[in-house]
Amino acid sequence: MTVILIMIAAVATLAGTGALVVRQIADARRQQYQDEVLASDLGYLREVERTKKRFRHAAHKTRKLAARRTRIHQTKAAHSTAAYFAN
């Protein structure tokens, strides 16, 4: 990107248009900033997806264990209720 800025400045100096040079340099810097922001956002999204993939199995296992605990508690509650009313 720096090479582009130098080339723009050299061409504009030869042409003698200072305002055009300033505008072109500002546009080039703005574009470079936007490219960096997009690259940063893309990197963040990739990291989020990588994290999701990494913990997908653990999340599934956690849900599975929670469902199992729920069934166990419901079974115990049903048995204790049945025992209470049986006496």
C-alpha distances in whole Angstrom, upper triangle without the diagonal:
4,5,5,7,9,10,11,13,14,16,17,19,20,21,22,21,20,20,18,15,16,16,13,11,12,12,8,8,11,10,7,11,13,11,11,15,16,15,17,20,20,20,23,25,25,26,29,30,30,32,34,35,36,38,40,43,43,43,46,48,48,49,52,53,54,55,58,58,59,62,63,64,65,68,69,69,71,73,74,75,77,79,79,81,83,85
4,5,5,6,9,10,11,12,14,15,16,19,20,21,20,18,19,17,14,15,15,13,10,12,13,9,9,13,12,10,13,15,14,14,17,19,18,19,22,23,23,25,28,28,29,31,33,33,35,37,38,38,41,42,45,46,46,49,51,51,52,54,56,56,58,60,61,62,64,66,66,68,70,71,72,74,76,77,78,80,81,82,84,86,88
4,5,5,6,9,10,11,12,14,15,17,18,20,19,18,20,18,14,16,17,13,11,14,14,11,12,15,14,12,16,18,16,17,20,21,20,22,25,25,25,28,30,29,31,34,35,35,37,39,40,40,43,44,47,48,48,51,53,53,54,57,58,58,60,63,63,64,67,68,69,70,73,74,74,76,78,79,80,82,84,85,86,88,90
4,5,5,6,9,10,11,12,14,15,16,18,17,16,17,15,12,13,14,10,9,12,11,8,10,13,12,11,14,16,15,16,19,20,19,22,24,24,25,28,29,29,31,34,34,35,37,39,40,41,43,44,47,48,48,50,53,53,54,56,58,58,60,62,63,64,66,68,69,70,72,74,74,76,78,79,80,82,84,84,86,88,90
4,5,5,6,9,10,11,12,14,15,16,15,14,14,13,9,10,11,8,6,9,10,7,8,12,12,11,14,16,15,16,19,20,20,22,25,25,26,28,30,31,32,34,36,36,38,40,41,42,44,46,49,49,49,52,54,54,55,58,59,59,61,63,64,65,67,69,69,71,73,74,75,77,79,80,80,83,84,85,86,88,90
4,5,5,6,9,10,10,12,14,15,15,14,16,14,10,12,14,11,9,13,13,11,12,16,15,14,17,19,19,19,23,24,23,25,28,28,29,31,33,33,35,37,38,39,41,43,44,44,47,48,51,52,52,55,57,57,58,60,62,62,64,66,67,68,70,72,72,74,76,77,78,80,82,83,83,86,87,88,90,92,93
4,5,5,6,9,10,11,12,14,14,14,16,13,10,13,14,11,10,14,14,11,14,17,16,15,19,20,20,21,24,25,24,27,29,29,30,33,34,34,36,39,39,40,42,44,45,46,48,49,52,53,53,55,58,58,59,61,63,63,65,67,68,69,71,73,74,75,77,79,79,81,83,84,85,87,89,89,91,93,95
4,5,5,6,8,10,11,12,11,11,12,10,7,10,10,7,7,11,11,9,12,15,14,14,17,19,19,20,23,24,24,26,29,29,30,33,34,34,36,38,39,40,42,44,45,46,49,50,53,54,53,56,58,58,59,61,63,63,65,67,68,69,71,73,73,74,77,78,79,80,83,84,84,86,88,89,90,92,94
4,6,5,6,9,10,10,10,9,11,9,6,8,11,9,8,11,13,11,13,16,16,16,19,21,21,22,25,26,26,28,30,31,32,34,36,37,38,40,42,42,44,46,47,48,50,52,55,56,55,58,60,60,61,64,65,65,67,69,70,71,73,75,75,76,79,80,80,82,85,85,86,88,90,90,92,94,96
4,5,5,6,9,10,11,11,14,12,9,12,14,12,11,15,16,14,16,19,19,19,22,24,24,25,28,29,29,31,33,34,34,37,39,39,41,43,44,44,47,49,49,50,53,54,57,58,58,60,62,63,63,66,68,68,69,72,73,73,76,78,78,79,82,83,83,85,87,88,89,91,93,93,95,97,99
4,5,5,6,9,9,11,13,10,9,12,13,11,12,15,15,14,17,20,19,20,23,24,24,26,28,29,29,32,34,34,35,38,39,39,41,44,44,45,47,49,50,51,54,55,58,59,58,61,63,63,64,66,68,68,70,72,73,74,76,78,78,80,82,84,84,85,88,89,89,92,93,94,95,97,99
4,5,5,6,6,7,9,7,6,9,11,9,10,14,14,14,16,18,19,20,22,24,24,26,28,29,30,32,34,34,36,38,39,40,42,44,45,46,48,50,51,52,54,55,58,59,59,61,64,64,64,67,69,68,70,73,74,74,76,78,79,80,82,84,84,85,88,89,89,92,93,94,95,97,99
4,5,5,7,7,11,10,8,11,13,12,13,16,17,17,18,21,22,22,24,26,27,28,30,32,32,34,36,37,38,40,42,42,44,46,47,48,50,52,53,54,56,58,61,61,61,64,66,66,67,69,71,71,73,75,76,76,79,81,81,82,85,86,86,88,90,91,92,94,96,96,98,100,102
4,6,8,10,13,12,11,14,16,15,15,19,19,19,21,24,24,24,27,29,29,30,33,34,34,36,38,39,40,42,44,44,46,48,49,50,52,54,55,56,58,60,63,64,63,66,68,68,69,71,73,73,75,77,78,79,81,83,83,84,87,88,88,90,93,93,94,96,98,99,100,102,104
4,6,9,11,10,10,13,14,13,15,18,18,18,21,23,23,24,27,28,29,30,33,34,34,37,38,39,40,43,44,45,47,49,49,50,53,54,55,56,59,60,63,64,63,66,68,68,69,71,73,73,75,77,78,78,81,83,83,84,87,88,88,90,93,93,94,96,98,98,100,102,104
4,6,9,9,9,12,14,14,15,17,19,19,21,23,24,25,27,29,29,31,33,34,35,37,39,40,41,43,45,46,47,49,50,51,53,55,56,57,60,61,64,65,64,66,69,69,69,72,74,74,75,78,79,79,81,83,83,84,87,89,88,90,93,94,94,96,98,98,100,102,104
4,6,6,6,9,10,11,12,15,16,17,19,20,21,23,25,26,27,29,30,32,33,35,36,37,39,41,42,43,45,47,48,49,51,53,54,55,57,58,62,62,62,64,67,66,67,70,71,71,73,75,76,76,79,81,81,82,84,86,86,87,90,91,91,93,95,95,97,99,101
4,5,5,6,9,10,11,12,14,15,17,18,20,21,23,24,26,27,29,30,31,33,35,36,37,39,41,42,43,45,47,48,49,51,52,54,56,57,60,61,60,62,65,65,65,68,70,69,71,74,74,74,77,79,79,80,83,84,84,86,88,89,89,92,94,93,95,97,99
4,5,5,6,9,10,11,12,14,15,16,18,20,21,22,24,26,27,29,30,32,33,34,36,37,39,40,42,43,45,46,48,49,51,52,54,55,59,59,58,61,63,63,63,66,68,67,69,72,72,72,75,77,77,78,81,82,81,83,86,86,87,89,91,91,93,95,97
4,5,5,6,9,10,10,12,14,15,16,18,20,21,22,24,26,27,28,30,31,33,34,36,37,39,40,42,43,45,46,48,49,51,52,53,57,58,57,59,62,61,62,65,66,66,67,70,71,71,73,76,76,76,79,81,80,82,85,85,86,88,90,90,92,94,96
4,5,5,6,8,10,10,12,14,15,16,18,20,21,22,24,26,27,28,30,31,33,34,36,37,39,41,42,43,45,46,48,49,51,52,55,56,55,58,60,60,61,64,65,65,66,69,70,70,73,75,75,76,78,80,80,81,84,85,85,87,89,89,91,93,95
4,6,5,6,9,10,11,12,14,15,16,18,20,21,22,24,26,27,28,30,31,33,35,36,37,39,41,42,43,45,46,48,49,51,54,54,54,56,59,58,59,62,63,63,65,67,68,68,71,73,73,74,76,78,77,79,82,82,83,85,87,87,89,91,93
4,5,5,6,9,10,10,12,14,15,16,18,20,21,22,24,26,27,28,30,31,33,34,36,37,39,40,42,43,45,46,48,49,52,53,52,54,57,57,57,60,62,61,63,66,66,66,69,71,71,72,75,76,76,77,80,81,81,83,85,85,87,89,91
4,5,5,6,9,10,10,12,14,15,16,18,20,21,22,24,26,27,28,30,31,33,34,36,37,39,40,42,43,45,47,48,51,52,51,53,56,56,56,59,61,60,62,65,65,65,68,70,70,71,74,75,75,77,79,80,80,83,85,85,86,89,91
4,5,5,6,8,10,10,12,14,15,16,18,20,21,22,24,25,27,29,30,31,33,35,36,37,39,41,42,43,45,46,50,50,49,52,54,54,55,58,59,59,61,63,64,64,67,69,69,70,73,74,74,76,78,79,79,82,84,84,85,88,89
4,5,5,6,9,10,10,12,14,15,16,18,20,21,22,24,26,27,29,30,32,33,35,36,37,39,41,42,44,45,48,49,48,50,53,52,53,56,57,57,59,61,62,62,65,67,66,68,70,72,71,73,76,76,77,79,81,81,83,85,87
4,5,5,6,9,10,10,12,14,15,16,18,20,21,22,24,26,27,28,30,32,33,34,36,37,39,40,42,43,47,47,46,49,51,51,51,54,56,55,57,60,60,60,63,65,65,66,69,70,70,72,75,75,75,78,80,80,81,84,86
4,5,5,6,9,10,10,12,14,15,16,18,20,21,22,24,26,27,29,30,31,33,35,36,37,39,41,42,45,46,45,47,50,50,50,53,55,55,56,59,60,60,62,64,65,66,68,70,70,72,74,75,75,78,80,80,81,83,85
4,5,5,6,9,10,10,12,14,15,16,18,20,21,22,24,26,27,29,30,31,33,35,36,37,39,40,44,44,43,46,49,48,49,52,53,53,55,57,58,58,61,63,63,64,67,68,68,70,72,73,73,76,78,78,79,82,83
4,5,5,6,9,10,11,12,14,15,17,18,20,21,23,24,26,27,29,30,32,33,35,36,38,39,42,43,42,44,47,46,47,50,51,51,53,55,56,56,59,61,61,62,64,66,66,67,70,71,71,73,75,75,77,79,81
4,5,5,6,9,10,10,12,14,15,16,18,20,21,22,24,26,27,28,30,31,33,34,36,37,41,41,40,43,45,45,46,48,50,50,51,54,55,55,58,60,60,61,63,65,65,67,69,70,70,73,75,75,76,79,81
4,5,5,6,9,10,10,12,14,15,16,18,20,21,23,24,26,27,29,30,31,33,35,36,39,40,39,42,44,44,45,48,49,49,51,53,54,54,57,59,59,60,63,64,64,66,69,69,70,72,74,74,76,78,80
4,5,5,6,9,10,10,12,14,15,16,18,20,21,23,24,26,27,29,30,31,33,34,38,38,37,40,42,42,43,46,47,47,49,51,52,52,55,57,57,58,61,62,62,64,66,67,67,70,72,72,73,76,77
4,5,5,6,9,10,11,12,14,15,16,18,20,21,23,24,26,27,29,30,32,33,36,37,36,38,41,40,41,44,46,45,47,49,50,50,53,55,55,56,59,60,60,62,64,65,65,68,70,70,71,74,76
4,5,5,6,9,10,10,12,14,15,16,18,20,21,22,24,26,27,28,30,31,35,35,35,37,40,40,40,43,45,44,46,49,50,50,52,54,55,56,58,60,60,62,64,65,65,68,70,70,71,74,76
4,5,5,6,9,10,10,12,14,15,16,18,20,21,22,24,26,27,29,30,33,34,33,36,38,38,39,42,43,43,45,47,48,48,51,53,53,54,57,58,58,60,63,63,64,66,68,68,70,72,74
4,5,5,6,9,10,11,12,14,15,17,18,20,21,23,24,26,27,28,32,32,31,34,36,36,37,40,41,41,42,45,46,46,49,50,51,52,54,56,56,58,60,61,61,64,65,66,67,70,71
4,5,5,6,8,10,10,12,14,15,16,18,20,21,23,24,26,27,30,31,30,32,35,35,35,38,40,39,41,44,45,45,47,49,50,51,53,55,55,57,59,60,60,63,64,65,66,68,70
4,5,5,6,9,10,10,12,14,15,16,18,20,21,22,24,26,29,30,29,31,34,34,35,37,39,39,41,43,44,45,47,49,49,50,53,54,55,56,59,60,60,63,64,65,67,68,70
4,5,5,6,9,10,11,12,14,15,17,18,20,21,23,24,27,28,27,30,32,32,33,36,37,37,39,41,42,43,45,47,47,48,51,52,52,54,57,57,58,60,62,63,64,66,68
4,5,5,6,9,10,11,12,14,15,17,18,20,21,22,26,26,25,28,30,30,31,33,35,35,36,39,40,40,43,45,45,46,49,50,50,52,54,55,56,58,60,60,62,64,66
4,5,5,6,9,10,11,12,14,15,17,18,20,21,24,25,24,27,29,29,30,33,34,34,36,38,39,40,42,44,45,46,48,50,50,52,54,55,56,58,60,60,62,64,66
4,5,5,6,9,10,10,12,14,15,16,18,20,23,24,23,26,28,28,29,32,33,33,35,38,38,39,42,43,44,45,47,49,49,51,53,54,55,57,59,60,61,63,65
4,5,5,6,9,10,11,12,14,15,17,18,21,22,21,24,26,26,27,29,31,31,33,35,36,36,39,41,41,42,45,46,46,48,51,51,52,54,56,57,58,60,62
4,5,5,6,9,10,11,12,14,16,16,20,20,20,22,24,24,25,28,29,29,31,33,34,35,37,39,40,41,43,45,45,47,49,50,51,53,55,55,57,59,61
4,5,5,6,9,10,11,12,14,15,18,19,19,21,24,24,25,27,29,29,31,33,34,35,37,39,40,41,43,45,45,47,49,50,51,53,55,56,57,59,61
4,5,5,6,9,10,10,12,14,17,17,17,20,22,22,23,26,27,28,29,32,32,33,36,37,38,39,42,43,44,46,48,48,50,52,53,54,56,57,59
4,5,5,6,9,10,11,12,15,16,15,17,20,20,21,23,25,25,27,29,30,30,33,35,35,36,39,40,41,43,45,46,46,49,50,51,53,54,56
4,5,5,6,9,10,10,14,15,14,16,19,19,20,22,24,25,26,28,29,30,32,34,35,36,38,40,41,42,44,45,46,48,50,51,52,54,56
4,5,5,6,9,10,13,14,14,16,18,19,20,22,24,25,26,28,29,31,33,34,35,37,38,40,41,43,44,46,47,49,50,51,53,55,57
4,5,5,6,8,11,11,12,14,16,16,18,20,21,22,24,26,27,28,30,31,32,34,36,37,38,40,42,43,44,46,47,48,50,52,54
4,5,5,6,9,10,9,11,14,14,15,17,19,20,21,23,25,25,27,29,30,31,33,35,36,37,39,41,42,44,45,46,48,49,52
4,6,5,8,10,10,11,14,15,16,17,19,21,22,24,25,26,28,30,31,32,34,36,37,38,40,41,43,44,46,47,49,50,52
4,6,7,8,10,12,13,14,16,17,19,20,22,23,24,26,28,29,30,32,34,35,36,38,40,41,42,44,45,47,49,50,52
4,6,5,6,9,10,10,12,14,15,16,18,20,21,22,24,26,27,29,30,31,33,35,36,37,39,40,42,43,45,46,48
4,6,5,6,9,10,11,12,14,15,17,18,20,21,23,24,26,27,29,30,32,33,35,36,37,39,41,42,44,45,47
4,5,5,6,9,10,10,12,14,15,16,18,20,21,22,24,26,27,29,30,32,33,35,36,37,39,40,42,43,45
4,5,5,6,9,10,10,12,14,15,16,18,20,21,22,24,26,27,28,30,31,33,34,36,37,39,41,42,44
4,5,5,6,9,10,11,12,14,15,17,19,20,21,23,24,26,27,29,30,32,33,35,36,37,39,40,42
4,5,5,6,9,10,11,12,14,15,17,18,20,21,23,24,26,27,29,30,32,33,35,36,38,39,41
4,5,5,6,9,10,10,12,14,15,16,18,20,21,23,24,26,27,29,30,31,33,34,36,37,39
4,5,5,6,9,10,11,12,14,15,16,18,20,21,22,24,26,27,28,30,31,33,35,36,38
4,5,5,6,9,10,11,12,14,15,16,18,20,21,22,24,26,27,28,30,31,33,34,37
4,5,5,6,9,10,11,12,14,15,17,19,20,21,23,24,26,27,29,30,32,33,35
4,5,5,6,9,10,10,12,14,15,16,18,20,21,22,24,26,27,28,30,31,33
4,5,5,6,9,10,11,12,14,15,16,18,20,21,22,24,26,27,29,30,32
4,5,5,6,9,10,11,12,14,15,16,18,20,21,22,24,26,27,28,31
4,5,5,6,9,10,11,12,14,15,17,18,20,21,22,24,26,27,29
4,5,5,6,9,10,11,12,14,15,16,18,20,21,22,24,25,27
4,5,5,6,9,10,10,12,14,15,16,18,20,21,23,24,26
4,5,5,6,9,10,10,12,14,15,16,18,20,21,22,25
4,5,5,6,9,10,11,12,14,15,16,18,20,21,23
4,5,5,6,8,10,10,12,14,15,16,18,20,21
4,5,5,6,9,10,10,12,14,15,17,18,20
4,5,5,6,9,10,10,12,14,15,16,19
4,5,5,6,8,10,10,12,14,15,17
4,5,5,6,8,10,10,12,14,16
4,6,5,6,9,10,11,12,15
4,5,5,6,8,10,10,13
4,5,5,6,9,10,11
4,5,5,6,9,10
4,5,5,6,9
4,6,5,7
4,6,6
4,6
4
